[in-house]
Amino acid sequence: MNKYDNFIKRFTSDFRAWSEEPRQKDGQVYGTDGTVMARVAEHLCEASYSEHENQPNFGRCFPAHTCTLSMDIRKVAKAIGTVPVEEFKEVSGKEAECDECDGTGRVTWEYEDMNCVTHEDDFDCPICDGRGKLSHKLLHREDRLIGINGISFNIGKMQRIIDAIYNLGVIEVEVQHLAENEPMLIHVCKDVDVIIMPNMVYEPVCSVTIKEIKK
């Protein structure tokens, strides 16, 4: 395998059978975890990849080229580095919802007796005492958000993209599509692209501004 094979394999995932390995289609090789998707021209790869009978139409997920913004991945990494790895913090709104019970305040207890009969019952969530919300949470950097020109993206996912790009020997990329509720299109280099879906639910904890490339 070469560096492009290693790049595309970083974005595979076990969330679907067809996403466990890179998949080939129409001269492109795709890898995805459901939030991030990368594509590399097949001729750049050393390994061979096959299609899966249930794979989606990957090409339709990539938006059209609508802008040309310059993004230095070192600047993004620096912004991410300002966020504590872990931080016990006061929370409010949707962020305060208990992760254990998904904000419902109730959890299900299940027990199987010696006759293989399953018994179930609902109880107040022991983490939030049935309130569905917490006043403070231990927040992890990878689960929080970074704002790029006012649009929020998961830090853990962005870090994976940054690491993959850096290992290709690239430090400056083009953002070719950036809009609310649509995937950001990152053109890494010739025949290599990545998209990542935004997260508009929570507020970002760090941010960067990227600017139009002057021609």
N, C-alpha and C positions, 0 to 999 in steps of 0.2 A: 504493500500500500504506500501511496505517496501522501504529500501534505493535503491534497484535495480530498482524498479518501478519508483521512483523519478529520478533516474539517466537516464533511457532511455527516459522518458518524456521530459527531457531537450532538446532533439534533434529533437523533432517533429516540424512541420511547416505547414502553410496553403498554401504552394506553389503548392501542388497537393492534390486532395481529399484523396488519399491513404496515404499521409504523415501527416495528421492531428492528427493521433493517432499512437501509437506503433503497429507494425504489426508482426504477428507470421508466421514463416515458418520453417519447418523441425527441430523443437526443439529449435529454436532461436527466440528472440524478437528483432526487429529492429526499430530504430528511425532515421529520417534523415531530414535535411533542404535543401538538394540539394548540399551542399558543405561538410558538416560533416555527417557521418553516424556512429551510434553506434550499437553494438549488445551485448545482454546478454542472457546467456542460460536460457531457459524458466523455468527450475526448480528453478532458483534463485528468480524468481518473485512471488509475492503474488497475484497480479491481473491476470485476464485472458484476452488474446488478440486474436483477430480474423484476418484472412486474408482479403484482399480487392481484388476484381476481377481484378483490373487494376494494382496491385502492381508489380514492376519489380522483377527480380531475384536478390535479395539483396546479396546473397552469392557470386555472381560473381564479385561484386565490391571490395571485399577484396583481396589484393595482397598476394602472397606467402611470407612466412617468409624467408628473404634473409640476415638479419643481426641481431645482438643483441647488441643494444646500450642502455646505461643507461641514463635516463632523469629524473632529479630531478625537479618536477613541481615548487618548490620554487625558483629555479634558473631562470626558464622561467618567473615566475611572477615578480621577481626582475628586469629582463631585461625590461619587459613591463612597469614596474613602472617608468623607467627612461624617458619614452616618455611623453611629456606634454599632458594633457587631450585635450586641444585645442591649436593650434599654427598657427598664421598668418605668412605664410612663402612664400618666393619667389619660384616659381615652373617653371619647364621647361619640354620640351619633351611631352610625352603623358600625364603626370600628369598635365600639364598646360591646357589641353582641358577643355572647359567650360562644366560643368555638366548640365546646364540648356538646352543647345542646342545640347549636345553630340558632341561638336566640329565642328558642321556644320556652325555655325554663323547665322542660321535662326531658327525662331520659327513660329508656326502656330497659328493664331488667329481664333477663332470660335464663331459665334453668331447665335442664333436662334430667328427669328422674330416672331411677333404675329400670323403669318400664319403657324407657325411651319416649316418654311423653314430655313435650315441651310446654313449659309454663311461662307466661309473660305478664308483666305488670308495669305500670308507669309510676315514676316517682319524681319528686322535685330534683332538679339537677344539683348534685353535691358541690359543683364548682362555683355556681352562681347563686346557690340557695333558692333556686326556682324563679329568680328575677329575670333571667334571660340576658342580663347585662352585667358587666363588670366595671368598676370604677378605674382600675388600673390593670395593665397587661404587661407581660414580658414580651417585647416586640423584637423580632429578629430582622437584621438588615436585609436578608435575602427576600423576605416577604413584603418589604415596604416598597415604595414607589419613587421613581425619579421623574421629574418633569423635563420634557424636551420641547422647548417653545410652547409651554403651557399644556402639553398633552402628557399624560402619565403612563409610565411603563414599569412593570415589575423589575425591581433591582436584580434579583437573582437571575432572571432571564436575560437582562441586559448584560450582566457580568459574563454569562456564558457566551453571548455573542462577541463581546469585547475580547475575551480570551481566545476564541476561535479565530477572529480576524487577526489578532496579534501574532498568532502562530503561523499565519500565512505570510507574515512579514509586511503587513499593511498597517499603517497608523492613521491614515486619513481616508475617509470614505465619502461617498455622495448619498445624501438622503434625497430620494427622487419622488417620494409621496409622503405627506404628513398631514393628517386630517383627523378630527374627532371621530371616534367609533369606526375607524377604518385602519387596516394594517399599515404600519410605517414600512416603506420600501427602502432598504439600504443596499446600494450598489457598491459592493466591496471592491471589485476589480473586474476586468473583462471576463464575462461568462460566469460570474459568481454573485449571487444576490441572496439577501435575507429579508424576511418580513417578520414583524412582531405585532401582535394585537395590543391595543392600549387597554388600560384599566381606568375607567372613569368613576369608580365607586368611592375610592379613598383619595385623600389629599397627598401630594408628593412631599417627601421630607428633604429633598435636595433638588436642584434644577440646573440645567445648562441652557444657553441660548446659542443656536447655530444660525449662520447667515448665508444668504444667497451668494453663490460663486460668481464673482465678477468676470465677465468675459470681454 
